[in-house]
């Protein structure tokens, strides 16, 4: 079991989403508490230790600290801008 922490930036990005998208993204983030690598998860190229999870047209960037059992969500956004802003 992992503790899921939202970065302030990610929290603001989630709050700005439409209700249906917000619910879907939050459900995916909650499930990361059980298994952070379930779903469509891949490492982000060029940034060591950062992964992305695809949730429909949105991406969730996160890191995992196995020693203390934490998942930190860094960014949430649409694919078009996600990688540029990361």
N, C-alpha and C positions, 0 to 999 in steps of 0.2 A: 504494500500500500504506500503510495506516494502522496506527499502534501503538495497541492497545486497552488502556486503563488502567481498572481497577476501583477505585472509591472504597471506602473501608473499610466504609461503611454498605451499599453494594450487595453487597460480598463476604459480609457477614454474612447479608443477606437471601437470597442464593443458597444459602449453606450450610444455611439452615433449610428449603429446599424439599425435597419428596419426590424420590426418585431420578429418576423418569421425567420430572418437570417440570424438575428441575435440568439434566438432560442436554439437553433441548430448548432451554432458555434459554441454556445455555452454547454450544450449536451456533449459535444465532442471534447471540450476542455475538462468537464467533469469525469468523463470516462478515462482520461489520461491519468487520473489518480490511481486507477487499478492497473492499467498497462499503458505507459506512455507511447509504446511503439505499435499499438493496434491501429488499424486503419491504413490509410495511404500516407506513410511517413517515409521521408527520405532526408539524408543530410543535405545541408545547404552548401553548395560548392564555394570554396574560397573562405569559408568562415568555420574554423575548427570548433567542434562541439555543439554546433547549432543545427537543429533539425527543423523541418517544416512538415506540417500535416495539412492535407487538402481536405477542405470541408465545402463541397460544392464549388462555387466560384471564388471562395475565400481561402486564404492560407493563414496558418497559425505557426509562428516561429517560436521555438522553445529550446531550453537546455535542460539536461537531466543531471542531477548530482546524486549518484547512487550511494555515496557514503552517508549522507544525511537523509536520503529518501525524499528529495525535493524535485519538483518540476516547476521551472520558472517560465511563464509565458511572456515573451518579449514583445511580440507584435502580431496584430491581426489586420488583414487587409485583402483587397482584391488583387488578383494576380498581376494585372497591368502595372500597378505601382509598387507592389509588395517588394520585389527584389531590388528595385532602384532605391527605395527608402530604407531598406534593411542595412 
